[in-house]
Amino acid sequence: MITVTPYLAAAADAKLEDWGPLEEALPNPGGEPMQTSGITLWSGEGAQEAGVWECTPGPSRWSLEDNEFVHILSGRMTVTPDGGEPAEIGPGDTAVFPRGWAGTWQLHETIRKLYVLF
């Protein structure tokens, strides 16, 4: 049997907790510090987790220690893997970033995503 929490049904409108400044943020001259908020819907063993994450615009650098599945609910960003081509992701798009993925995320506007770390 699968149990669905109210957060899953209303992820686009779910009230989120303040998670503070984004640690992966790059210097953003003249821009506001990137702020994150979210809610954890499920936690498993180790770093396994699923939830809703939101972040204000700006540049960030990522080097992933786990696999991450994302589904964008609102906002858009350009992701550029090291040595690869940029790709724009926006509402309705789904992506998987494998363990070891490294590159940049340029958030053009506040983004809200569903995520699963595994």
N, CA, C and O atoms as CSV, one atom per row, in Angstrom:
chain,resi,resn,atom,element,x,y,z
A,1,MET,N,N,0.843,-1.182,0.000
A,1,MET,CA,C,0.000,0.000,0.000
A,1,MET,C,C,0.888,1.245,0.000
A,1,MET,O,O,1.883,1.297,0.723
A,2,ILE,N,N,0.538,2.228,-0.794
A,2,ILE,CA,C,1.283,3.487,-0.866
A,2,ILE,C,C,0.500,4.551,-0.121
A,2,ILE,O,O,-0.703,4.716,-0.323
A,3,THR,N,N,1.195,5.264,0.735
A,3,THR,CA,C,0.579,6.365,1.473
A,3,THR,C,C,1.062,7.672,0.876
A,3,THR,O,O,2.267,7.887,0.748
A,4,VAL,N,N,0.142,8.544,0.512
A,4,VAL,CA,C,0.487,9.844,-0.056
A,4,VAL,C,C,0.255,10.906,1.009
A,4,VAL,O,O,-0.820,10.976,1.603
A,5,THR,N,N,1.255,11.718,1.243
A,5,THR,CA,C,1.093,12.797,2.222
A,5,THR,C,C,0.431,13.990,1.541
A,5,THR,O,O,0.472,14.091,0.315
A,6,PRO,N,N,-0.171,14.887,2.299
A,6,PRO,CA,C,-0.768,16.089,1.702
A,6,PRO,C,C,0.263,16.917,0.930
A,6,PRO,O,O,-0.092,17.619,-0.017
A,7,TYR,N,N,1.535,16.838,1.330
A,7,TYR,CA,C,2.568,17.613,0.645
A,7,TYR,C,C,2.729,17.163,-0.802
A,7,TYR,O,O,2.972,17.989,-1.681
A,8,LEU,N,N,2.597,15.874,-1.057
A,8,LEU,CA,C,2.733,15.385,-2.425
A,8,LEU,C,C,1.619,15.917,-3.302
A,8,LEU,O,O,1.851,16.288,-4.453
A,9,ALA,N,N,0.412,15.956,-2.763
A,9,ALA,CA,C,-0.714,16.414,-3.552
A,9,ALA,C,C,-0.624,17.911,-3.837
A,9,ALA,O,O,-1.165,18.384,-4.836
A,10,ALA,N,N,0.048,18.651,-2.978
A,10,ALA,CA,C,0.094,20.105,-3.110
A,10,ALA,C,C,1.536,20.614,-3.158
A,10,ALA,O,O,1.826,21.682,-2.619
A,11,ALA,N,N,2.434,19.875,-3.788
A,11,ALA,CA,C,3.854,20.245,-3.782
A,11,ALA,C,C,4.092,21.641,-4.351
A,11,ALA,O,O,4.983,22.353,-3.888
A,12,ALA,N,N,3.305,22.037,-5.346
A,12,ALA,CA,C,3.501,23.349,-5.964
A,12,ALA,C,C,3.161,24.481,-5.002
A,12,ALA,O,O,3.674,25.592,-5.138
A,13,ASP,N,N,2.291,24.198,-4.026
A,13,ASP,CA,C,1.844,25.228,-3.087
A,13,ASP,C,C,2.232,24.942,-1.643
A,13,ASP,O,O,1.868,25.703,-0.746
A,14,ALA,N,N,2.967,23.854,-1.405
A,14,ALA,CA,C,3.297,23.446,-0.033
A,14,ALA,C,C,4.052,24.549,0.701
A,14,ALA,O,O,4.910,25.218,0.126
A,15,LYS,N,N,3.724,24.727,1.966
A,15,LYS,CA,C,4.462,25.673,2.799
A,15,LYS,C,C,5.825,25.046,3.104
A,15,LYS,O,O,5.901,23.900,3.547
A,16,LEU,N,N,6.896,25.804,2.866
A,16,LEU,CA,C,8.253,25.292,3.020
A,16,LEU,C,C,8.931,25.912,4.236
A,16,LEU,O,O,8.566,26.998,4.687
A,17,GLU,N,N,9.927,25.198,4.756
A,17,GLU,CA,C,10.726,25.677,5.877
A,17,GLU,C,C,11.933,26.437,5.341
A,17,GLU,O,O,12.427,26.128,4.257
A,18,ASP,N,N,12.405,27.417,6.083
A,18,ASP,CA,C,13.611,28.164,5.706
A,18,ASP,C,C,14.822,27.256,5.906
A,18,ASP,O,O,15.082,26.799,7.019
A,19,TRP,N,N,15.561,26.995,4.827
A,19,TRP,CA,C,16.764,26.160,4.906
A,19,TRP,C,C,18.035,27.002,4.820
A,19,TRP,O,O,19.135,26.450,4.775
A,20,GLY,N,N,17.903,28.318,4.795
A,20,GLY,CA,C,19.067,29.191,4.842
A,20,GLY,C,C,19.739,29.410,3.497
A,20,GLY,O,O,19.214,29.009,2.458
A,21,PRO,N,N,20.914,30.055,3.523
A,21,PRO,CA,C,21.640,30.360,2.290
A,21,PRO,C,C,22.141,29.084,1.614
A,21,PRO,O,O,22.451,28.096,2.279
A,22,LEU,N,N,22.215,29.121,0.298
A,22,LEU,CA,C,22.698,27.973,-0.481
A,22,LEU,C,C,24.212,27.865,-0.343
A,22,LEU,O,O,24.941,28.778,-0.730
A,23,GLU,N,N,24.684,26.753,0.207
A,23,GLU,CA,C,26.128,26.545,0.395
A,23,GLU,C,C,26.878,26.488,-0.933
A,23,GLU,O,O,28.036,26.898,-1.002
A,24,GLU,N,N,26.238,25.989,-1.983
A,24,GLU,CA,C,26.891,25.818,-3.284
A,24,GLU,C,C,26.899,27.096,-4.119
A,24,GLU,O,O,27.422,27.095,-5.233
A,25,ALA,N,N,26.334,28.178,-3.606
A,25,ALA,CA,C,26.250,29.433,-4.361
A,25,ALA,C,C,27.636,29.958,-4.720
A,25,ALA,O,O,28.583,29.864,-3.940
A,26,LEU,N,N,27.722,30.512,-5.923
A,26,LEU,CA,C,28.938,31.189,-6.381
A,26,LEU,C,C,28.781,32.680,-6.124
A,26,LEU,O,O,27.659,33.157,-5.952
A,27,PRO,N,N,29.885,33.429,-6.093
A,27,PRO,CA,C,29.761,34.880,-5.933
A,27,PRO,C,C,28.824,35.450,-6.998
A,27,PRO,O,O,28.923,35.114,-8.178
A,28,ASN,N,N,27.931,36.304,-6.564
A,28,ASN,CA,C,26.915,36.877,-7.439
A,28,ASN,C,C,26.989,38.395,-7.321
A,28,ASN,O,O,26.197,38.997,-6.596
A,29,PRO,N,N,27.943,39.028,-8.035
A,29,PRO,CA,C,28.136,40.473,-7.897
A,29,PRO,C,C,26.832,41.247,-8.090
A,29,PRO,O,O,26.156,41.110,-9.110
A,30,GLY,N,N,26.499,42.051,-7.102
A,30,GLY,CA,C,25.304,42.875,-7.192
A,30,GLY,C,C,24.017,42.115,-6.930
A,30,GLY,O,O,22.949,42.726,-6.882
A,31,GLY,N,N,24.084,40.804,-6.760
A,31,GLY,CA,C,22.882,40.010,-6.526
A,31,GLY,C,C,22.709,39.686,-5.060
A,31,GLY,O,O,23.657,39.761,-4.278
A,32,GLU,N,N,21.510,39.330,-4.700
A,32,GLU,CA,C,21.210,38.907,-3.338
A,32,GLU,C,C,21.769,37.502,-3.118
A,32,GLU,O,O,21.877,36.733,-4.073
A,33,PRO,N,N,22.124,37.152,-1.887
A,33,PRO,CA,C,22.540,35.778,-1.604
A,33,PRO,C,C,21.400,34.809,-1.950
A,33,PRO,O,O,20.225,35.115,-1.747
A,34,MET,N,N,21.765,33.655,-2.468
A,34,MET,CA,C,20.757,32.657,-2.820
A,34,MET,C,C,20.205,32.030,-1.536
A,34,MET,O,O,20.966,31.588,-0.675
A,35,GLN,N,N,18.889,31.998,-1.419
A,35,GLN,CA,C,18.214,31.469,-0.232
A,35,GLN,C,C,17.439,30.211,-0.603
A,35,GLN,O,O,16.825,30.139,-1.668
A,36,THR,N,N,17.472,29.224,0.283
A,36,THR,CA,C,16.768,27.976,0.031
A,36,THR,C,C,15.672,27.748,1.070
A,36,THR,O,O,15.734,28.238,2.198
A,37,SER,N,N,14.686,26.999,0.649
A,37,SER,CA,C,13.647,26.526,1.560
A,37,SER,C,C,13.191,25.172,1.049
A,37,SER,O,O,13.419,24.831,-0.112
A,38,GLY,N,N,12.557,24.413,1.902
A,38,GLY,CA,C,12.123,23.099,1.462
A,38,GLY,C,C,11.377,22.349,2.530
A,38,GLY,O,O,11.138,22.850,3.628
A,39,ILE,N,N,11.017,21.140,2.182
A,39,ILE,CA,C,10.398,20.226,3.126
A,39,ILE,C,C,10.791,18.813,2.723
A,39,ILE,O,O,10.708,18.444,1.552
A,40,THR,N,N,11.217,18.034,3.698
A,40,THR,CA,C,11.576,16.647,3.462
A,40,THR,C,C,10.323,15.805,3.602
A,40,THR,O,O,9.662,15.827,4.640
A,41,LEU,N,N,9.998,15.060,2.550
A,41,LEU,CA,C,8.807,14.207,2.562
A,41,LEU,C,C,9.124,12.790,3.006
A,41,LEU,O,O,8.257,12.079,3.515
A,42,TRP,N,N,10.388,12.380,2.807
A,42,TRP,CA,C,10.795,11.019,3.154
A,42,TRP,C,C,12.300,10.994,3.340
A,42,TRP,O,O,13.031,11.654,2.602
A,43,SER,N,N,12.765,10.236,4.320
A,43,SER,CA,C,14.192,9.992,4.528
A,43,SER,C,C,14.396,8.491,4.642
A,43,SER,O,O,13.626,7.794,5.302
A,44,GLY,N,N,15.446,8.004,3.988
A,44,GLY,CA,C,15.767,6.588,4.048
A,44,GLY,C,C,17.132,6.392,4.674
A,44,GLY,O,O,17.560,7.182,5.515
A,45,GLU,N,N,17.808,5.341,4.262
A,45,GLU,CA,C,19.148,5.052,4.778
A,45,GLU,C,C,20.157,6.042,4.204
A,45,GLU,O,O,20.052,6.442,3.045
A,46,GLY,N,N,21.123,6.430,5.012
A,46,GLY,CA,C,22.174,7.337,4.545
A,46,GLY,C,C,21.588,8.646,4.064
A,46,GLY,O,O,20.816,9.293,4.772
A,47,ALA,N,N,21.966,9.038,2.839
A,47,ALA,CA,C,21.514,10.311,2.282
A,47,ALA,C,C,20.244,10.175,1.453
A,47,ALA,O,O,19.849,11.133,0.788
A,48,GLN,N,N,19.591,9.015,1.472
A,48,GLN,CA,C,18.366,8.848,0.695
A,48,GLN,C,C,17.289,9.784,1.237
A,48,GLN,O,O,17.026,9.824,2.438
A,49,GLU,N,N,16.668,10.541,0.315
A,49,GLU,CA,C,15.713,11.553,0.746
A,49,GLU,C,C,14.851,11.971,-0.430
A,49,GLU,O,O,15.290,11.915,-1.579
A,50,ALA,N,N,13.628,12.389,-0.147
A,50,ALA,CA,C,12.734,12.958,-1.155
A,50,ALA,C,C,12.050,14.165,-0.546
A,50,ALA,O,O,11.744,14.182,0.646
A,51,GLY,N,N,11.811,15.179,-1.374
A,51,GLY,CA,C,11.156,16.357,-0.842
A,51,GLY,C,C,10.913,17.411,-1.892
A,51,GLY,O,O,11.012,17.164,-3.094
A,52,VAL,N,N,10.590,18.600,-1.405
A,52,VAL,CA,C,10.362,19.779,-2.236
A,52,VAL,C,C,11.443,20.787,-1.854
A,52,VAL,O,O,11.694,21.019,-0.671
A,53,TRP,N,N,12.085,21.386,-2.865
A,53,TRP,CA,C,13.172,22.347,-2.637
A,53,TRP,C,C,12.915,23.582,-3.471
A,53,TRP,O,O,12.478,23.484,-4.617
A,54,GLU,N,N,13.184,24.741,-2.902
A,54,GLU,CA,C,13.033,26.002,-3.616
A,54,GLU,C,C,14.280,26.839,-3.371
A,54,GLU,O,O,14.858,26.807,-2.285
A,55,CYS,N,N,14.694,27.597,-4.399
A,55,CYS,CA,C,15.885,28.435,-4.273
A,55,CYS,C,C,15.717,29.682,-5.121
A,55,CYS,O,O,15.166,29.636,-6.221
A,56,THR,N,N,16.208,30.808,-4.586
A,56,THR,CA,C,16.158,32.068,-5.314
A,56,THR,C,C,17.244,32.092,-6.391
A,56,THR,O,O,18.166,31.277,-6.350
A,57,PRO,N,N,17.149,33.020,-7.359
A,57,PRO,CA,C,18.058,33.042,-8.511
A,57,PRO,C,C,19.517,33.285,-8.158
A,57,PRO,O,O,19.852,33.856,-7.120
A,58,GLY,N,N,20.380,32.820,-9.080
A,58,GLY,CA,C,21.811,33.039,-8.968
A,58,GLY,C,C,22.590,31.853,-9.502
A,58,GLY,O,O,22.011,30.850,-9.920
A,59,PRO,N,N,23.912,31.978,-9.485
A,59,PRO,CA,C,24.773,30.894,-9.968
A,59,PRO,C,C,25.232,29.989,-8.820
A,59,PRO,O,O,25.431,30.447,-7.695
A,60,SER,N,N,25.396,28.705,-9.123
A,60,SER,CA,C,25.875,27.766,-8.112
A,60,SER,C,C,26.716,26.683,-8.772
A,60,SER,O,O,26.598,26.430,-9.970
A,61,ARG,N,N,27.558,26.056,-7.982
A,61,ARG,CA,C,28.447,24.992,-8.465
A,61,ARG,C,C,28.164,23.733,-7.665
A,61,ARG,O,O,28.093,23.772,-6.436
A,62,TRP,N,N,28.004,22.610,-8.365
A,62,TRP,CA,C,27.632,21.348,-7.743
A,62,TRP,C,C,28.614,20.251,-8.097
A,62,TRP,O,O,29.113,20.185,-9.220
A,63,SER,N,N,28.886,19.398,-7.136
A,63,SER,CA,C,29.648,18.167,-7.322
A,63,SER,C,C,28.912,17.118,-6.490
A,63,SER,O,O,29.063,17.065,-5.270
A,64,LEU,N,N,28.120,16.291,-7.156
A,64,LEU,CA,C,27.170,15.430,-6.456
A,64,LEU,C,C,27.787,14.150,-5.911
A,64,LEU,O,O,28.503,13.437,-6.614
A,65,GLU,N,N,27.497,13.877,-4.656
A,65,GLU,CA,C,27.955,12.653,-4.001
A,65,GLU,C,C,26.917,11.545,-4.098
A,65,GLU,O,O,27.217,10.387,-3.810
A,66,ASP,N,N,25.691,11.894,-4.504
A,66,ASP,CA,C,24.606,10.933,-4.649
A,66,ASP,C,C,23.894,11.192,-5.973
A,66,ASP,O,O,24.064,12.251,-6.577
A,67,ASN,N,N,23.104,10.233,-6.417
A,67,ASN,CA,C,22.246,10.437,-7.578
A,67,ASN,C,C,21.114,11.368,-7.173
A,67,ASN,O,O,20.643,11.322,-6.037
A,68,GLU,N,N,20.676,12.216,-8.106
A,68,GLU,CA,C,19.538,13.083,-7.814
A,68,GLU,C,C,18.589,13.110,-8.995
A,68,GLU,O,O,18.983,13.384,-10.128
A,69,PHE,N,N,17.329,12.819,-8.706
A,69,PHE,CA,C,16.227,12.946,-9.656
A,69,PHE,C,C,15.516,14.246,-9.322
A,69,PHE,O,O,15.252,14.520,-8.151
A,70,VAL,N,N,15.197,15.059,-10.340
A,70,VAL,CA,C,14.452,16.290,-10.102
A,70,VAL,C,C,13.306,16.411,-11.095
A,70,VAL,O,O,13.406,15.976,-12.243
A,71,HIS,N,N,12.226,17.008,-10.632
A,71,HIS,CA,C,11.107,17.376,-11.496
A,71,HIS,C,C,10.799,18.835,-11.175
A,71,HIS,O,O,10.454,19.166,-10.041
A,72,ILE,N,N,10.923,19.706,-12.175
A,72,ILE,CA,C,10.767,21.143,-11.969
A,72,ILE,C,C,9.280,21.504,-11.933
A,72,ILE,O,O,8.532,21.198,-12.861
A,73,LEU,N,N,8.871,22.158,-10.850
A,73,LEU,CA,C,7.484,22.606,-10.711
A,73,LEU,C,C,7.309,24.033,-11.221
A,73,LEU,O,O,6.308,24.348,-11.864
A,74,SER,N,N,8.288,24.899,-10.932
A,74,SER,CA,C,8.225,26.284,-11.398
A,74,SER,C,C,9.632,26.847,-11.463
A,74,SER,O,O,10.548,26.348,-10.809
A,75,GLY,N,N,9.790,27.894,-12.262
A,75,GLY,CA,C,11.098,28.515,-12.451
A,75,GLY,C,C,11.876,27.826,-13.557
A,75,GLY,O,O,11.433,26.829,-14.128
A,76,ARG,N,N,13.037,28.377,-13.843
A,76,ARG,CA,C,13.884,27.754,-14.868
A,76,ARG,C,C,15.344,28.012,-14.548
A,76,ARG,O,O,15.707,28.983,-13.884
A,77,MET,N,N,16.171,27.091,-15.053
A,77,MET,CA,C,17.608,27.195,-14.824
A,77,MET,C,C,18.346,26.585,-16.006
A,77,MET,O,O,17.792,25.795,-16.770
A,78,THR,N,N,19.604,26.969,-16.136
A,78,THR,CA,C,20.494,26.368,-17.126
A,78,THR,C,C,21.507,25.536,-16.358
A,78,THR,O,O,22.183,26.043,-15.462
A,79,VAL,N,N,21.614,24.252,-16.710
A,79,VAL,CA,C,22.594,23.368,-16.084
A,79,VAL,C,C,23.693,23.094,-17.109
A,79,VAL,O,O,23.414,22.804,-18.273
A,80,THR,N,N,24.936,23.189,-16.663
A,80,THR,CA,C,26.076,22.967,-17.545
A,80,THR,C,C,27.052,22.017,-16.872
A,80,THR,O,O,27.721,22.388,-15.908
A,81,PRO,N,N,27.137,20.771,-17.386
A,81,PRO,CA,C,28.111,19.840,-16.809
A,81,PRO,C,C,29.524,20.260,-17.188
A,81,PRO,O,O,29.736,20.827,-18.260
A,82,ASP,N,N,30.492,19.985,-16.318
A,82,ASP,CA,C,31.884,20.277,-16.653
A,82,ASP,C,C,32.221,19.609,-17.984
A,82,ASP,O,O,32.017,18.406,-18.152
A,83,GLY,N,N,32.735,20.391,-18.923
A,83,GLY,CA,C,33.126,19.867,-20.225
A,83,GLY,C,C,31.975,19.541,-21.151
A,83,GLY,O,O,32.190,18.964,-22.217
A,84,GLY,N,N,30.733,19.902,-20.765
A,84,GLY,CA,C,29.568,19.576,-21.574
A,84,GLY,C,C,28.798,20.805,-22.026
A,84,GLY,O,O,29.188,21.943,-21.765
A,85,GLU,N,N,27.714,20.545,-22.697
A,85,GLU,CA,C,26.867,21.611,-23.239
A,85,GLU,C,C,25.790,22.013,-22.220
A,85,GLU,O,O,25.289,21.167,-21.480
A,86,PRO,N,N,25.438,23.300,-22.185
A,86,PRO,CA,C,24.369,23.749,-21.294
A,86,PRO,C,C,23.008,23.242,-21.769
A,86,PRO,O,O,22.781,23.044,-22.963
A,87,ALA,N,N,22.114,23.038,-20.810
A,87,ALA,CA,C,20.734,22.647,-21.104
A,87,ALA,C,C,19.817,23.453,-20.194
A,87,ALA,O,O,20.093,23.622,-19.006
A,88,GLU,N,N,18.729,23.946,-20.761
A,88,GLU,CA,C,17.767,24.699,-19.960
A,88,GLU,C,C,16.673,23.747,-19.487
A,88,GLU,O,O,16.174,22.916,-20.245
A,89,ILE,N,N,16.314,23.892,-18.207
A,89,ILE,CA,C,15.246,23.066,-17.637
A,89,ILE,C,C,14.221,24.016,-17.021
A,89,ILE,O,O,14.579,25.013,-16.394
A,90,GLY,N,N,12.949,23.693,-17.209
A,90,GLY,CA,C,11.880,24.532,-16.684
A,90,GLY,C,C,10.694,23.706,-16.246
A,90,GLY,O,O,10.790,22.484,-16.141
A,91,PRO,N,N,9.569,24.364,-15.987
A,91,PRO,CA,C,8.385,23.683,-15.469
A,91,PRO,C,C,7.999,22.463,-16.307
A,91,PRO,O,O,7.910,22.530,-17.533
A,92,GLY,N,N,7.775,21.355,-15.614
A,92,GLY,CA,C,7.388,20.115,-16.273
A,92,GLY,C,C,8.550,19.243,-16.697
A,92,GLY,O,O,8.352,18.082,-17.054
A,93,ASP,N,N,9.769,19.784,-16.664
A,93,ASP,CA,C,10.951,19.007,-17.066
A,93,ASP,C,C,11.423,18.119,-15.926
A,93,ASP,O,O,11.283,18.452,-14.749
A,94,THR,N,N,11.987,16.977,-16.311
A,94,THR,CA,C,12.532,16.008,-15.377
A,94,THR,C,C,13.969,15.730,-15.768
A,94,THR,O,O,14.283,15.651,-16.956
A,95,ALA,N,N,14.846,15.580,-14.788
A,95,ALA,CA,C,16.256,15.293,-15.069
A,95,ALA,C,C,16.810,14.385,-13.989
A,95,ALA,O,O,16.316,14.359,-12.862
A,96,VAL,N,N,17.848,13.639,-14.354
A,96,VAL,CA,C,18.583,12.823,-13.393
A,96,VAL,C,C,20.042,13.225,-13.476
A,96,VAL,O,O,20.633,13.239,-14.555
A,97,PHE,N,N,20.615,13.548,-12.335
A,97,PHE,CA,C,22.025,13.888,-12.225
A,97,PHE,C,C,22.707,12.725,-11.509
A,97,PHE,O,O,22.449,12.498,-10.327
A,98,PRO,N,N,23.570,11.984,-12.203
A,98,PRO,CA,C,24.197,10.810,-11.574
A,98,PRO,C,C,25.267,11.197,-10.559
A,98,PRO,O,O,25.858,12.274,-10.626
A,99,ARG,N,N,25.497,10.284,-9.619
A,99,ARG,CA,C,26.572,10.458,-8.641
A,99,ARG,C,C,27.850,10.829,-9.404
A,99,ARG,O,O,28.181,10.209,-10.414
A,100,GLY,N,N,28.557,11.838,-8.913
A,100,GLY,CA,C,29.779,12.285,-9.565
A,100,GLY,C,C,29.569,13.419,-10.556
A,100,GLY,O,O,30.538,14.009,-11.034
A,101,TRP,N,N,28.295,13.738,-10.878
A,101,TRP,CA,C,28.037,14.855,-11.797
A,101,TRP,C,C,28.602,16.121,-11.185
A,101,TRP,O,O,28.422,16.381,-9.995
A,102,ALA,N,N,29.288,16.910,-12.003
A,102,ALA,CA,C,29.836,18.188,-11.539
A,102,ALA,C,C,29.577,19.237,-12.600
A,102,ALA,O,O,29.683,18.962,-13.796
A,103,GLY,N,N,29.239,20.429,-12.166
A,103,GLY,CA,C,28.983,21.518,-13.100
A,103,GLY,C,C,28.280,22.651,-12.397
A,103,GLY,O,O,28.292,22.749,-11.170
A,104,THR,N,N,27.661,23.515,-13.197
A,104,THR,CA,C,27.001,24.696,-12.647
A,104,THR,C,C,25.507,24.679,-12.931
A,104,THR,O,O,25.041,24.115,-13.921
A,105,TRP,N,N,24.788,25.306,-12.041
A,105,TRP,CA,C,23.363,25.575,-12.216
A,105,TRP,C,C,23.217,27.095,-12.153
A,105,TRP,O,O,23.608,27.720,-11.167
A,106,GLN,N,N,22.656,27.682,-13.202
A,106,GLN,CA,C,22.342,29.107,-13.203
A,106,GLN,C,C,20.828,29.230,-13.081
A,106,GLN,O,O,20.100,28.982,-14.041
A,107,LEU,N,N,20.358,29.616,-11.893
A,107,LEU,CA,C,18.926,29.786,-11.685
A,107,LEU,C,C,18.538,31.170,-12.181
A,107,LEU,O,O,19.000,32.182,-11.652
A,108,HIS,N,N,17.677,31.209,-13.211
A,108,HIS,CA,C,17.267,32.479,-13.814
A,108,HIS,C,C,16.144,33.147,-13.034
A,108,HIS,O,O,15.965,34.363,-13.106
A,109,GLU,N,N,15.398,32.356,-12.298
A,109,GLU,CA,C,14.312,32.846,-11.453
A,109,GLU,C,C,14.156,31.831,-10.320
A,109,GLU,O,O,14.724,30.740,-10.375
A,110,THR,N,N,13.400,32.188,-9.313
A,110,THR,CA,C,13.195,31.248,-8.211
A,110,THR,C,C,12.665,29.936,-8.775
A,110,THR,O,O,11.732,29.912,-9.578
A,111,ILE,N,N,13.283,28.848,-8.333
A,111,ILE,CA,C,12.920,27.532,-8.846
A,111,ILE,C,C,12.361,26.691,-7.705
A,111,ILE,O,O,12.824,26.781,-6.568
A,112,ARG,N,N,11.362,25.874,-8.021
A,112,ARG,CA,C,10.810,24.914,-7.064
A,112,ARG,C,C,10.819,23.559,-7.761
A,112,ARG,O,O,10.356,23.419,-8.894
A,113,LYS,N,N,11.353,22.576,-7.062
A,113,LYS,CA,C,11.470,21.235,-7.657
A,113,LYS,C,C,11.107,20.172,-6.644
A,113,LYS,O,O,11.239,20.369,-5.436
A,114,LEU,N,N,10.647,19.042,-7.155
A,114,LEU,CA,C,10.581,17.813,-6.391
A,114,LEU,C,C,11.924,17.156,-6.577
A,114,LEU,O,O,12.479,17.195,-7.675
A,115,TYR,N,N,12.464,16.554,-5.537
A,115,TYR,CA,C,13.773,15.899,-5.671
A,115,TYR,C,C,13.767,14.563,-4.961
A,115,TYR,O,O,13.032,14.352,-3.996
A,116,VAL,N,N,14.601,13.668,-5.456
A,116,VAL,CA,C,14.852,12.395,-4.796
A,116,VAL,C,C,16.357,12.164,-4.840
A,116,VAL,O,O,16.949,12.128,-5.918
A,117,LEU,N,N,16.975,12.010,-3.677
A,117,LEU,CA,C,18.395,11.660,-3.580
A,117,LEU,C,C,18.460,10.160,-3.313
A,117,LEU,O,O,17.783,9.643,-2.425
A,118,PHE,N,N,19.293,9.467,-4.103
A,118,PHE,CA,C,19.396,8.007,-3.924
A,118,PHE,C,C,20.770,7.513,-4.265
A,118,PHE,O,O,21.035,6.314,-4.172
